[in-house]
Amino acid sequence: MSGEFLPFCRPQVTSEDIEAVVAVLNSGWITTGSKNAALEAAFCERVGARHAVAIASATAAMHVYLHALGVGPGDEVITPSFTWVSTVNLICLLGATPVFVDVDRHTLMVDAETIAEAVTDRTRAIIPVHFAGAPLDMDPIRALCDERGIALVEDAAHSMGTLYKGKPVGNCGTAIFSLQAIKNVTSAEGGILATDDEALARRVRGLKFHGLGVDAFDRQTQGRKPQAEVLEPGFKYNLPDMCAALGLSQLHRLDRINDARRAIAEFYDQALQQVPAVIPLHRPAWPHRHGWHLYAVRIASDVAGARDHFIEEMQRENIGCGIHFRAVHEQSYYRTRRFSGDRHLPNTEWNSARILSLPLFPDMSGSDAQRVVEAITRVVERIRLA
């Protein structure tokens, strides 16, 4: 064991971030208010979206989106099993059926051809996932959805600052971003739904706050007129201004954050060429700029439990690793449901058993990254993965 513990991720919180939050706390208005509006405006400017709705989490945004779409019993929603469980949980909670599709073995993202094979006359929506900061090849997927008349929402939780063919992820269609604690830009917890559909944005804005025609901030600025009418039953998914202020402060320096993450990733790229037992993901073939939310690798060993043993040994070296992700269909609840075994997912399962995320955050130093690689080398030799 050497040095103090190096976590898998540590959010970068600057004095400016703290001042922004303190200003909200001192303002007398800490719930949804002007900072939400400013965050939404700045996000639209950043990605080129027509509308953005700040919301309590990316999970909440996905829930409201699927609810607004009317997804329910009898519907199917296509998504990879190689994703965070929240999306699939929501599909099931709405009474619909998740249809899992396999991912590319080395980018961990779906393609239009694989999705097309899973489409039926019950398919209501498709939710592809941009992974680790790399963008999906969206043009063929968007063309498929347009041709079949199927709703499309991009899971862009990993994609703050990611470019696809020269344009920011989220600049067209509908995409959902995360501002959770480990993301490139954080509001502690939070999410943003970006869309070019004005009617959808208006409905999501109402649904996130009890189904009222206006939210708490609107009522205040209208001089406390009689309480707004409930237009339809909604949720309590609004984002507090003290969270929005943190996200807004961080969004202003996104390029610097991502540049710092990219420098660490490029160091790993070079250093890990000498460690064949650890296999980084491949970069997408289409033009892109990686957002470097994660630096994910796979353990090459076919020995059962080798990945978990590797993580334990890295912890002995005082270095934390993450797992993104364990396949949803291998989780206890989904493993016992018939739909979880309806499709063959060899690439998903191969990666689910082997993947882990190395430390990657903007305040890491070059010596931190060097320490990670040296620890990997020792662990590979110690547990005989070489």
C-alpha positions as a Markdown table, in Angstrom:
| # | Residue | x | y | z |
|---|---|---|---|---|
| 1 | Met | 0.0 | 0.0 | 0.0 |
| 2 | Ser | 1.4 | 3.4 | -1.0 |
| 3 | Gly | 0.2 | 7.0 | -0.6 |
| 4 | Glu | -3.2 | 8.2 | 0.5 |
| 5 | Phe | -6.4 | 6.7 | -1.0 |
| 6 | Leu | -6.9 | 7.8 | -4.6 |
| 7 | Pro | -10.7 | 7.5 | -5.3 |
| 8 | Phe | -12.2 | 6.5 | -8.6 |
| 9 | Cys | -13.7 | 10.0 | -8.8 |
| 10 | Arg | -13.7 | 13.2 | -6.8 |
| 11 | Pro | -15.8 | 16.2 | -7.9 |
| 12 | Gln | -14.0 | 19.4 | -8.6 |
| 13 | Val | -15.5 | 22.1 | -6.4 |
| 14 | Thr | -13.8 | 25.5 | -6.6 |
| 15 | Ser | -14.2 | 28.6 | -4.5 |
| 16 | Glu | -16.3 | 30.1 | -7.3 |
| 17 | Asp | -18.7 | 27.1 | -7.0 |
| 18 | Ile | -19.0 | 27.6 | -3.3 |
| 19 | Glu | -19.6 | 31.3 | -3.6 |
| 20 | Ala | -22.3 | 30.6 | -6.2 |
| 21 | Val | -24.1 | 28.2 | -3.8 |
| 22 | Val | -23.6 | 30.5 | -0.8 |
| 23 | Ala | -25.1 | 33.4 | -2.8 |
| 24 | Val | -28.3 | 31.4 | -3.3 |
| 25 | Leu | -28.4 | 30.4 | 0.4 |
| 26 | Asn | -28.2 | 34.1 | 1.3 |
| 27 | Ser | -30.7 | 35.2 | -1.2 |
| 28 | Gly | -33.8 | 34.0 | 0.6 |
| 29 | Trp | -34.9 | 31.8 | -2.4 |
| 30 | Ile | -33.3 | 28.4 | -2.4 |
| 31 | Thr | -35.8 | 26.2 | -4.3 |
| 32 | Thr | -36.5 | 26.3 | -8.1 |
| 33 | Gly | -35.9 | 29.9 | -9.3 |
| 34 | Ser | -33.7 | 32.2 | -11.3 |
| 35 | Lys | -30.7 | 29.9 | -11.2 |
| 36 | Asn | -32.7 | 27.1 | -12.8 |
| 37 | Ala | -33.6 | 29.4 | -15.6 |
| 38 | Ala | -30.0 | 30.6 | -16.0 |
| 39 | Leu | -28.8 | 27.0 | -16.1 |
| 40 | Glu | -31.3 | 26.0 | -18.7 |
| 41 | Ala | -30.4 | 29.0 | -20.9 |
| 42 | Ala | -26.7 | 28.4 | -20.6 |
| 43 | Phe | -27.2 | 24.7 | -21.5 |
| 44 | Cys | -29.2 | 25.6 | -24.6 |
| 45 | Glu | -26.4 | 28.0 | -25.7 |
| 46 | Arg | -23.8 | 25.4 | -25.0 |
| 47 | Val | -25.3 | 22.4 | -26.9 |
| 48 | Gly | -27.5 | 24.3 | -29.4 |
| 49 | Ala | -30.8 | 22.8 | -28.1 |
| 50 | Arg | -34.0 | 24.8 | -28.5 |
| 51 | His | -35.2 | 23.9 | -25.1 |
| 52 | Ala | -33.7 | 22.6 | -21.8 |
| 53 | Val | -35.5 | 21.6 | -18.6 |
| 54 | Ala | -33.6 | 21.3 | -15.4 |
| 55 | Ile | -34.9 | 18.5 | -13.2 |
| 56 | Ala | -34.1 | 16.6 | -10.0 |
| 57 | Ser | -32.1 | 13.8 | -11.7 |
| 58 | Ala | -31.6 | 12.2 | -15.1 |
| 59 | Thr | -33.7 | 9.3 | -13.8 |
| 60 | Ala | -36.5 | 11.8 | -13.1 |
| 61 | Ala | -36.1 | 13.3 | -16.5 |
| 62 | Met | -36.4 | 9.8 | -18.1 |
| 63 | His | -39.5 | 9.0 | -16.0 |
| 64 | Val | -41.2 | 12.2 | -17.0 |
| 65 | Tyr | -40.3 | 11.7 | -20.7 |
| 66 | Leu | -41.6 | 8.1 | -20.8 |
| 67 | His | -44.7 | 9.2 | -18.9 |
| 68 | Ala | -45.3 | 12.0 | -21.3 |
| 69 | Leu | -44.9 | 9.6 | -24.2 |
| 70 | Gly | -47.6 | 7.4 | -22.7 |
| 71 | Val | -45.4 | 4.3 | -22.4 |
| 72 | Gly | -47.3 | 1.6 | -20.5 |
| 73 | Pro | -48.6 | -2.0 | -20.6 |
| 74 | Gly | -48.3 | -3.7 | -23.9 |
| 75 | Asp | -45.5 | -1.4 | -25.1 |
| 76 | Glu | -41.9 | -2.4 | -25.7 |
| 77 | Val | -38.9 | -0.1 | -25.2 |
| 78 | Ile | -35.6 | -1.1 | -26.8 |
| 79 | Thr | -32.4 | -0.3 | -24.8 |
| 80 | Pro | -29.1 | -2.0 | -24.1 |
| 81 | Ser | -28.7 | -4.1 | -21.0 |
| 82 | Phe | -25.3 | -2.5 | -20.7 |
| 83 | Thr | -26.6 | 0.6 | -19.0 |
| 84 | Trp | -27.5 | 1.9 | -15.5 |
| 85 | Val | -30.5 | 0.1 | -14.0 |
| 86 | Ser | -32.6 | 3.2 | -13.6 |
| 87 | Thr | -33.8 | 3.3 | -17.3 |
| 88 | Val | -35.0 | -0.4 | -17.2 |
| 89 | Asn | -36.5 | 0.1 | -13.8 |
| 90 | Leu | -38.7 | 2.9 | -15.1 |
| 91 | Ile | -39.8 | 0.9 | -18.2 |
| 92 | Cys | -41.0 | -1.9 | -15.9 |
| 93 | Leu | -42.6 | 0.5 | -13.3 |
| 94 | Leu | -44.7 | 1.9 | -16.2 |
| 95 | Gly | -45.8 | -1.6 | -17.0 |
| 96 | Ala | -43.9 | -1.8 | -20.3 |
| 97 | Thr | -41.4 | -4.4 | -21.4 |
| 98 | Pro | -37.7 | -3.7 | -21.9 |
| 99 | Val | -36.2 | -5.3 | -25.0 |
| 100 | Phe | -32.5 | -5.7 | -24.5 |
| 101 | Val | -30.1 | -5.4 | -27.5 |
| 102 | Asp | -26.4 | -6.2 | -27.5 |
| 103 | Val | -23.6 | -3.7 | -27.7 |
| 104 | Asp | -20.4 | -3.6 | -29.7 |
| 105 | Arg | -17.7 | -5.6 | -27.9 |
| 106 | His | -15.2 | -2.8 | -27.7 |
| 107 | Thr | -17.2 | 0.5 | -27.8 |
| 108 | Leu | -20.0 | -0.8 | -25.6 |
| 109 | Met | -22.6 | 1.0 | -27.7 |
| 110 | Val | -25.5 | -0.2 | -29.8 |
| 111 | Asp | -25.9 | 0.3 | -33.6 |
| 112 | Ala | -28.8 | 0.8 | -35.9 |
| 113 | Glu | -28.7 | -2.7 | -37.4 |
| 114 | Thr | -28.9 | -4.5 | -34.0 |
| 115 | Ile | -31.7 | -2.2 | -32.9 |
| 116 | Ala | -33.6 | -2.8 | -36.2 |
| 117 | Glu | -33.6 | -6.6 | -35.5 |
| 118 | Ala | -35.4 | -6.0 | -32.2 |
| 119 | Val | -38.2 | -3.7 | -33.5 |
| 120 | Thr | -41.7 | -5.0 | -33.5 |
| 121 | Asp | -45.1 | -3.5 | -33.9 |
| 122 | Arg | -45.2 | -3.0 | -30.1 |
| 123 | Thr | -42.0 | -0.9 | -30.1 |
| 124 | Arg | -42.9 | 2.5 | -28.5 |
| 125 | Ala | -39.5 | 4.0 | -27.9 |
| 126 | Ile | -35.7 | 3.4 | -28.4 |
| 127 | Ile | -33.2 | 4.5 | -25.8 |
| 128 | Pro | -29.6 | 4.2 | -27.0 |
| 129 | Val | -26.8 | 5.0 | -24.6 |
| 130 | His | -23.7 | 7.2 | -25.3 |
| 131 | Phe | -21.0 | 5.5 | -23.2 |
| 132 | Ala | -18.2 | 6.9 | -21.1 |
| 133 | Gly | -18.1 | 10.2 | -22.9 |
| 134 | Ala | -18.0 | 8.7 | -26.5 |
| 135 | Pro | -20.9 | 9.4 | -28.8 |
| 136 | Leu | -23.1 | 6.8 | -30.5 |
| 137 | Asp | -23.4 | 6.8 | -34.3 |
| 138 | Met | -26.7 | 8.6 | -34.1 |
| 139 | Asp | -27.5 | 9.3 | -37.8 |
| 140 | Pro | -28.5 | 5.7 | -38.7 |
| 141 | Ile | -30.4 | 5.3 | -35.5 |
| 142 | Arg | -32.3 | 8.5 | -36.0 |
| 143 | Ala | -33.1 | 7.5 | -39.6 |
| 144 | Leu | -34.4 | 4.2 | -38.4 |
| 145 | Cys | -36.7 | 5.9 | -35.9 |
| 146 | Asp | -37.9 | 8.4 | -38.4 |
| 147 | Glu | -38.7 | 5.6 | -40.9 |
| 148 | Arg | -40.6 | 3.5 | -38.4 |
| 149 | Gly | -42.2 | 6.4 | -36.5 |
| 150 | Ile | -40.7 | 5.3 | -33.2 |
| 151 | Ala | -39.8 | 7.8 | -30.4 |
| 152 | Leu | -36.1 | 8.3 | -29.7 |
| 153 | Val | -34.5 | 9.6 | -26.6 |
| 154 | Glu | -30.7 | 9.6 | -26.2 |
| 155 | Asp | -29.3 | 8.6 | -22.8 |
| 156 | Ala | -26.6 | 11.3 | -22.7 |
| 157 | Ala | -25.8 | 10.9 | -19.0 |
| 158 | His | -22.1 | 10.5 | -19.9 |
| 159 | Ser | -22.0 | 13.1 | -22.6 |
| 160 | Met | -21.5 | 16.6 | -21.3 |
| 161 | Gly | -19.2 | 18.2 | -23.8 |
| 162 | Thr | -19.1 | 15.3 | -26.2 |
| 163 | Leu | -19.2 | 16.1 | -29.9 |
| 164 | Tyr | -20.6 | 13.9 | -32.7 |
| 165 | Lys | -19.6 | 14.8 | -36.2 |
| 166 | Gly | -18.7 | 18.3 | -35.0 |
| 167 | Lys | -21.9 | 19.0 | -33.1 |
| 168 | Pro | -22.7 | 18.7 | -29.4 |
| 169 | Val | -24.7 | 15.7 | -28.3 |
| 170 | Gly | -28.1 | 17.0 | -27.5 |
| 171 | Asn | -28.3 | 19.6 | -30.2 |
| 172 | Cys | -31.2 | 17.9 | -32.0 |
| 173 | Gly | -34.0 | 15.5 | -31.1 |
| 174 | Thr | -34.3 | 14.7 | -27.4 |
| 175 | Ala | -31.5 | 13.8 | -25.0 |
| 176 | Ile | -31.2 | 13.4 | -21.2 |
| 177 | Phe | -28.1 | 14.5 | -19.4 |
| 178 | Ser | -27.0 | 13.8 | -15.8 |
| 179 | Leu | -25.6 | 16.3 | -13.3 |
| 180 | Gln | -25.0 | 13.6 | -10.6 |
| 181 | Ala | -22.0 | 13.8 | -8.3 |
| 182 | Ile | -19.4 | 11.9 | -10.5 |
| 183 | Lys | -20.4 | 13.5 | -13.8 |
| 184 | Asn | -18.2 | 16.0 | -15.6 |
| 185 | Val | -20.5 | 18.8 | -14.5 |
| 186 | Thr | -22.3 | 18.2 | -11.3 |
| 187 | Ser | -25.1 | 19.9 | -9.3 |
| 188 | Ala | -24.7 | 17.2 | -6.6 |
| 189 | Glu | -27.9 | 15.6 | -8.0 |
| 190 | Gly | -29.7 | 16.7 | -11.1 |
| 191 | Gly | -30.4 | 16.3 | -14.7 |
| 192 | Ile | -31.4 | 18.1 | -17.9 |
| 193 | Leu | -33.8 | 17.2 | -20.6 |
| 194 | Ala | -32.8 | 18.8 | -23.9 |
| 195 | Thr | -35.2 | 18.8 | -26.8 |
| 196 | Asp | -36.2 | 20.7 | -30.0 |
| 197 | Asp | -39.8 | 19.7 | -29.4 |
| 198 | Glu | -41.5 | 22.7 | -27.8 |
| 199 | Ala | -44.7 | 20.8 | -26.8 |
| 200 | Leu | -42.6 | 18.1 | -25.1 |
| 201 | Ala | -40.6 | 20.7 | -23.2 |
| 202 | Arg | -43.7 | 22.5 | -22.0 |
| 203 | Arg | -45.3 | 19.3 | -20.8 |
| 204 | Val | -42.1 | 18.1 | -19.1 |
| 205 | Arg | -41.9 | 21.4 | -17.3 |
| 206 | Gly | -45.4 | 21.0 | -15.9 |
| 207 | Leu | -45.1 | 17.3 | -15.1 |
| 208 | Lys | -41.9 | 17.9 | -13.1 |
| 209 | Phe | -43.9 | 20.1 | -10.7 |
| 210 | His | -47.1 | 18.4 | -9.8 |
| 211 | Gly | -48.7 | 18.9 | -13.2 |
| 212 | Leu | -49.2 | 22.6 | -12.6 |
| 213 | Gly | -49.3 | 25.0 | -15.4 |
| 214 | Val | -46.4 | 27.0 | -13.9 |
| 215 | Asp | -43.7 | 26.2 | -11.4 |
| 216 | Ala | -42.8 | 27.7 | -8.0 |
| 217 | Phe | -40.6 | 30.5 | -9.5 |
| 218 | Asp | -43.3 | 31.5 | -12.0 |
| 219 | Arg | -45.9 | 31.9 | -9.3 |
| 220 | Gln | -43.6 | 34.1 | -7.2 |
| 221 | Thr | -42.8 | 36.4 | -10.1 |
| 222 | Gln | -46.5 | 36.7 | -11.0 |
| 223 | Gly | -47.1 | 38.4 | -7.7 |
| 224 | Arg | -48.6 | 35.3 | -5.9 |
| 225 | Lys | -51.8 | 35.2 | -8.0 |
| 226 | Pro | -54.2 | 32.4 | -7.1 |
| 227 | Gln | -52.5 | 29.0 | -7.2 |
| 228 | Ala | -52.0 | 27.6 | -10.6 |
| 229 | Glu | -54.3 | 24.8 | -11.8 |
| 230 | Val | -53.3 | 21.2 | -12.0 |
| 231 | Leu | -53.5 | 20.4 | -15.7 |
| 232 | Glu | -52.7 | 16.7 | -15.1 |
| 233 | Pro | -51.2 | 14.6 | -12.2 |
| 234 | Gly | -47.5 | 15.3 | -12.0 |
| 235 | Phe | -44.4 | 14.7 | -9.9 |
| 236 | Lys | -42.2 | 16.5 | -7.5 |
| 237 | Tyr | -39.0 | 16.5 | -9.6 |
| 238 | Asn | -38.0 | 20.2 | -9.6 |
| 239 | Leu | -34.3 | 21.1 | -9.0 |
| 240 | Pro | -33.4 | 23.4 | -6.1 |
| 241 | Asp | -31.6 | 26.6 | -7.0 |
| 242 | Met | -28.7 | 25.9 | -4.7 |
| 243 | Cys | -28.1 | 22.8 | -6.9 |
| 244 | Ala | -28.7 | 24.7 | -10.1 |
| 245 | Ala | -26.2 | 27.4 | -9.1 |
| 246 | Leu | -23.5 | 24.7 | -8.6 |
| 247 | Gly | -24.2 | 23.2 | -12.0 |
| 248 | Leu | -24.2 | 26.6 | -13.7 |
| 249 | Ser | -20.9 | 27.5 | -12.2 |
| 250 | Gln | -19.3 | 24.2 | -13.3 |
| 251 | Leu | -20.9 | 24.4 | -16.8 |
| 252 | His | -19.0 | 27.7 | -17.4 |
| 253 | Arg | -15.7 | 25.8 | -17.2 |
| 254 | Leu | -16.7 | 22.6 | -18.9 |
| 255 | Asp | -14.0 | 22.8 | -21.5 |
| 256 | Arg | -11.2 | 23.1 | -18.8 |
| 257 | Ile | -12.7 | 20.2 | -16.9 |
| 258 | Asn | -12.8 | 18.0 | -20.0 |
| 259 | Asp | -9.3 | 19.0 | -21.1 |
| 260 | Ala | -8.0 | 17.9 | -17.7 |
| 261 | Arg | -9.8 | 14.6 | -18.0 |
| 262 | Arg | -8.5 | 14.1 | -21.6 |
| 263 | Ala | -4.9 | 14.6 | -20.5 |
| 264 | Ile | -5.2 | 11.8 | -17.9 |
| 265 | Ala | -7.0 | 9.5 | -20.5 |
| 266 | Glu | -4.2 | 10.1 | -23.1 |
| 267 | Phe | -1.6 | 9.2 | -20.5 |
| 268 | Tyr | -3.5 | 5.9 | -19.7 |
| 269 | Asp | -3.7 | 5.2 | -23.5 |
| 270 | Gln | 0.0 | 5.3 | -23.8 |
| 271 | Ala | 1.0 | 3.6 | -20.6 |
| 272 | Leu | -1.5 | 0.7 | -20.8 |
| 273 | Gln | -0.1 | -0.4 | -24.2 |
| 274 | Gln | 2.5 | -2.2 | -22.1 |
| 275 | Val | -0.1 | -4.0 | -20.0 |
| 276 | Pro | -2.0 | -6.4 | -22.4 |
| 277 | Ala | -3.9 | -7.9 | -19.5 |
| 278 | Val | -5.9 | -4.6 | -19.3 |
| 279 | Ile | -7.9 | -3.7 | -22.4 |
| 280 | Pro | -9.1 | -0.1 | -22.8 |
| 281 | Leu | -12.3 | 0.6 | -24.9 |
| 282 | His | -11.9 | 1.4 | -28.6 |
| 283 | Arg | -12.7 | 4.9 | -29.9 |
| 284 | Pro | -15.6 | 5.2 | -32.2 |
| 285 | Ala | -14.8 | 5.2 | -35.9 |
| 286 | Trp | -17.0 | 8.3 | -36.7 |
| 287 | Pro | -15.8 | 11.9 | -36.2 |
| 288 | His | -16.2 | 12.9 | -32.5 |
| 289 | Arg | -14.7 | 14.6 | -29.5 |
| 290 | His | -14.7 | 12.4 | -26.5 |
| 291 | Gly | -16.0 | 13.8 | -23.2 |
| 292 | Trp | -14.0 | 11.4 | -21.0 |
| 293 | His | -16.6 | 10.8 | -18.4 |
| 294 | Leu | -15.0 | 7.4 | -17.7 |
| 295 | Tyr | -11.8 | 5.6 | -18.5 |
| 296 | Ala | -13.1 | 2.0 | -18.7 |
| 297 | Val | -10.9 | -1.0 | -19.2 |
| 298 | Arg | -11.6 | -4.8 | -19.3 |
| 299 | Ile | -9.6 | -7.5 | -17.6 |
| 300 | Ala | -8.5 | -10.0 | -20.2 |
| 301 | Ser | -8.6 | -13.1 | -18.0 |
| 302 | Asp | -11.3 | -15.7 | -18.5 |
| 303 | Val | -11.0 | -16.8 | -14.9 |
| 304 | Ala | -14.2 | -16.3 | -13.0 |
| 305 | Gly | -14.0 | -13.4 | -10.6 |
| 306 | Ala | -10.7 | -12.0 | -12.0 |
| 307 | Arg | -12.1 | -8.5 | -12.3 |
| 308 | Asp | -13.4 | -8.4 | -8.8 |
| 309 | His | -10.0 | -9.8 | -7.5 |
| 310 | Phe | -8.2 | -7.1 | -9.5 |
| 311 | Ile | -10.4 | -4.4 | -7.9 |
| 312 | Glu | -9.7 | -5.8 | -4.4 |
| 313 | Glu | -6.0 | -5.8 | -5.1 |
| 314 | Met | -6.1 | -2.2 | -6.4 |
| 315 | Gln | -7.8 | -1.2 | -3.1 |
| 316 | Arg | -4.9 | -2.8 | -1.3 |
| 317 | Glu | -2.8 | -0.4 | -3.3 |
| 318 | Asn | -5.0 | 2.4 | -2.0 |
| 319 | Ile | -6.6 | 3.1 | -5.4 |
| 320 | Gly | -10.3 | 3.0 | -6.0 |
| 321 | Cys | -12.0 | 1.6 | -9.1 |
| 322 | Gly | -15.6 | 1.6 | -10.3 |
| 323 | Ile | -17.8 | -0.8 | -12.2 |
| 324 | His | -19.8 | 0.7 | -15.1 |
| 325 | Phe | -21.8 | -1.4 | -15.5 |
| 326 | Arg | -23.1 | -4.8 | -14.5 |
| 327 | Ala | -25.6 | -5.8 | -17.2 |
| 328 | Val | -29.2 | -5.1 | -16.1 |
| 329 | His | -30.4 | -8.6 | -17.3 |
| 330 | Glu | -27.9 | -10.2 | -14.9 |
| 331 | Gln | -29.3 | -8.3 | -11.9 |
| 332 | Ser | -31.3 | -10.5 | -9.5 |
| 333 | Tyr | -34.8 | -9.1 | -10.4 |
| 334 | Tyr | -34.3 | -9.2 | -14.1 |
| 335 | Arg | -32.5 | -12.5 | -14.1 |
| 336 | Thr | -35.7 | -14.2 | -13.1 |
| 337 | Arg | -38.0 | -12.5 | -15.7 |
| 338 | Arg | -38.6 | -14.2 | -19.0 |
| 339 | Phe | -37.8 | -11.1 | -21.1 |
| 340 | Ser | -34.3 | -11.0 | -19.7 |
| 341 | Gly | -33.3 | -14.1 | -21.6 |
| 342 | Asp | -35.2 | -13.5 | -24.8 |
| 343 | Arg | -32.2 | -12.1 | -26.7 |
| 344 | His | -28.6 | -13.4 | -26.9 |
| 345 | Leu | -26.2 | -10.7 | -25.5 |
| 346 | Pro | -22.7 | -12.2 | -25.7 |
| 347 | Asn | -20.8 | -8.9 | -25.9 |
| 348 | Thr | -22.8 | -7.4 | -23.1 |
| 349 | Glu | -22.1 | -10.4 | -20.9 |
| 350 | Trp | -18.4 | -10.6 | -21.8 |
| 351 | Asn | -17.9 | -7.0 | -20.7 |
| 352 | Ser | -20.2 | -7.2 | -17.7 |
| 353 | Ala | -17.8 | -9.8 | -16.2 |
| 354 | Arg | -14.6 | -7.9 | -17.0 |
| 355 | Ile | -15.2 | -4.1 | -17.0 |
| 356 | Leu | -13.9 | -1.6 | -14.5 |
| 357 | Ser | -13.3 | 2.2 | -14.4 |
| 358 | Leu | -9.9 | 3.6 | -13.5 |
| 359 | Pro | -9.6 | 6.9 | -11.5 |
| 360 | Leu | -10.3 | 9.8 | -13.7 |
| 361 | Phe | -11.2 | 13.3 | -12.5 |
| 362 | Pro | -10.0 | 16.8 | -13.3 |
| 363 | Asp | -7.9 | 17.4 | -10.1 |
| 364 | Met | -5.8 | 14.3 | -10.7 |
| 365 | Ser | -2.1 | 15.0 | -11.2 |
| 366 | Gly | 0.3 | 13.4 | -13.6 |
| 367 | Ser | 1.9 | 11.6 | -10.6 |
| 368 | Asp | -1.5 | 10.3 | -9.6 |
| 369 | Ala | -2.0 | 8.8 | -13.0 |
| 370 | Gln | 1.5 | 7.3 | -12.9 |
| 371 | Arg | 0.8 | 5.8 | -9.6 |
| 372 | Val | -2.4 | 4.1 | -11.0 |
| 373 | Val | -0.4 | 2.6 | -13.8 |
| 374 | Glu | 2.4 | 1.4 | -11.5 |
| 375 | Ala | -0.2 | -0.2 | -9.2 |
| 376 | Ile | -1.9 | -1.9 | -12.2 |
| 377 | Thr | 1.4 | -3.4 | -13.2 |
| 378 | Arg | 2.1 | -4.7 | -9.7 |
| 379 | Val | -1.4 | -6.2 | -9.4 |
| 380 | Val | -1.3 | -7.9 | -12.8 |
| 381 | Glu | 1.9 | -9.6 | -11.8 |
| 382 | Arg | 0.7 | -10.4 | -8.3 |
| 383 | Ile | -2.5 | -12.1 | -9.4 |
| 384 | Arg | -0.9 | -13.6 | -12.5 |
| 385 | Leu | -3.0 | -11.9 | -15.1 |
| 386 | Ala | 0.0 | -11.2 | -17.4 |
